[in-house]
Amino acid sequence: MARFIGEFECKIDSKGRIILPAKLRSQIPDKDAKAMVINRGFEKCLVLYTNADWNMETEKLSVLNDFNRAARKFIRQFNNGANIVPIDTSSRINIPNNLIEYASLKGDIIISCYNHKIEIWDKKHYEEELKFDDEEFSKMAEDLMGGSNNNRSIIGFETDGKDD
């Protein structure tokens, strides 16, 4: 699994192309240097995956029950818009029009990387998404990362049922 880091300001051109920044390109494994998978993300962004990471994400869907209507709808929605996008010799990807419309991409964009995901945002939407104060961020960290065994299980820690 690839691990990406960084935040990059970029532009999308009138043909729907984005140049992947050199600092991001250097993090893409050689085997994925010619094409990646792009899909809808949550909160109106797009997500770019290596092929291995896309396979890992879709493997998670295989445990859902195909006889359950909600599961089928989620699988369809999750896969809606997924495309293989070639990376050309100028380090550009061409984003399909339906995904550009979904994420409202125009002009200035932000590429935000964490773990195995590369998110592509409209710059104004990204800035709105990140608007909250230090106290709210601290509370979020406490709720998601700190103290309670229930919260520890959210992020995958084993617990013995006792508070530390």
N, C-alpha and C positions, 0 to 999 in steps of 0.2 A: 504494500500500500504506500502510495506517495504521501509525503507530508509537505504541505505548502505553507509559506508564511509571506506576509507582505500586504500592503495596500497601495494601489497604483491609480493615479488619475490618468485617464485616457480619453480618446474621442472615438465615436463611431461615425463612419463616413456615410455619405448618401446612398451607398450601395450595401450598407449593413455590415461593413468590415471593421474589425478591430485589430490593431497591431498589438500582439502580446509583448509586454515590456521584456527587455533582455534579462532583468533580474528574475522575472517569473519563468521565462523560457529556460534559463539555466537550471531550474528546479524540476522541469518535466523530464521524466525518465526517457532515455534514448528510444526505447521500444514504443513510446507514445509520441515521439517527436513529429510524426506525420499526420496524426489524426486523434481527436478526442471526441467525447460524447457530451452534447449540451442538452439541457432539459430545463423545464420550469422548476423554479425553487419556491420556497415559501416566502410570504411577504412581498410578492411581485418582483423577485429577482430571478436571474437565470443561474444555473450551476453547470460548471464545466468539470468533467470527470476524465480521468484516464480510463482506458478500457477495463483494466483490472478493478478499479474502484467502482465503475458502473456495474460490473458484474457482481461485485460484493453488495452493492445497494439493492439490485434486483433480486439477489439471492434471499435477502431478508423478506421479500414479498412472497417467496415460495412457501413460507410457513402459514400464510393466510388461507382460510378455507374458501375455496372456489364456489362452494354451495351457499355461502353467505353473501347476500346482495351488497351489504356495505363494504365487504372486502373486495368484491369485484369492482365496485365503483371507485374505491380508493386506488386499486391497481391500475384501472384505466386512466384515472386522473393523474396518477404519478407518472405514468408512461406517456401521457399526452404531450406531444411536442418533442419527444426525444429524437435526436438526430446525431449522426456521425458528422463531425465537421473537420474537413481537412485543414491542416496548417500548411500554408503555402511557403514558398521559398523566401518571402518577405516577412515571415512570422505573423501572418494575418489569418484570422478565421472569419468566415462569412456566416453571419447569424441569419437563420431563416426569418422571413417577414412575420410569421405568426408569433414567434418568440419575441421579436422586437416590439410588436404591439402589446403582448402580454406584459412585458416589463417596462413599457413606455420609454424605451431607449431613444434618446435623441441628443446629439451633440456630446456634452460632457458626461462621462461615465466613471464609475469607480469599480475597480477589480479588487475584491477583498478575499484574501486567502487564509484558510485555517484548516488544519488537519488535512484531509484528503479532498477538500472541496475548494473550488475557485468560483466565488460568486461574482456575478456581473450585475451592477445596479445603475439605474439612472442616478446621477449625482445628487440631484435635489431630493429624490426619494430616499437615498441612502442617508443623507444628512438628517432628514426627518426621522428615520428609523432609529438613529443613534442619539436623538435628543432625550436626555434625561440628566438629572443632576447627580452629583457625587453621592449624596445620601441614598438616592434610589438605587444607584449601582451597588453601594455597600449593602443595602438590604437584600438586593438580588443575590449577591455573593453569599450572604448569610443563609438565605432560604435554600439556595441550590447547592452550596458547597460546605456549609459549616454545621457543626454541632449535632444535629439529630441523626439517629440511625436510619430513619426513614429517608432523609435526604441523602445520606451516604449510599443507600441502595440505588437511588436514582442514577448516580454516576458510576455504579458498578463495583463499589467496595463491598467486601464481605463484612458482615457484622455478627457479633456474638449476642446481640440483644441487650447489651448494657451500654449506657451512655458513658462516654469518656470523660 
